[in-house]
Amino acid sequence: MAITVNSADYEQACDAYDGWCPACEAFSRPNTEPDIRPEHGYTCEECDGPVYGAEQALLEGVIELNDEE
């Protein structure tokens, strides 16, 4: 099941190269390339779990966008 993310937050994360942590359900890792997948070894700064690049998380359905507040 995908986690819903506000479109503005997603765009900000893309611009900042922030990675998405499925465990924290948040953009929590700076300097993450857009196409990073968990097997690439990038880890969350909060929980040490594997992360996705923001764009990769959207492409794989890990997150979905929603403009409602």
N, C-alpha and C positions, 0 to 999 in steps of 0.2 A: 504494500500500500504506500503510495507516494505521500510525502509531506507537502502541505500547501505552503508556498512562500509568496509574499507580496512581490509584485513585479518590480517595484522601485528598489526593494532590498536586493533582489536578484541582479538588477542592472548595476547597482553599487558594488556588489560582490564581484561581478565580472570585471568592472573597471579597476578594482583594487586587486584582482587576481587572488581572491579569497577562496579557500577550499571548503567544501561541504562535508561535515561530519554526520553520518547517519545516526550514530549513537547519541550525540549531543543535540541532534536536530537543529543545527545552526551552522552558519558560515564561521568557522573558527580557526582557519589556518591561513595566514598571509603567504604570499609568494608561491601560489599553487598554479601551475599551468592549467589552462582550460580543459585539456583532454586527459588529465590525470585520472587513473582508476586505482582502486585499492591495492591491486597487485604491484603498483609502481613503488610502494613503500613510503609514501608520504603519510605522516601521522598528525593527528589533532593535537594542538597545544594544550587543550583542556583535559582530555581523557586518554590520550595516546592511541586512540583507535584509528583505523585507516580512513582516508578521506578521498573524495572525488573532486576534480576540478568543477567549478560551478556549471559550465556548459555541459560537461559530461554527465553530471547528476541529472540535468534536465533531459538530455538525450536518452538516457537509460531509464527514465521514469522514476528515479529516486525522489525527485521533487517535481511539483507542478506549480504553475503560476496562477495567482489570483489577484485581481486588482481591488477587491473589496477590502475595506478596512475592518 
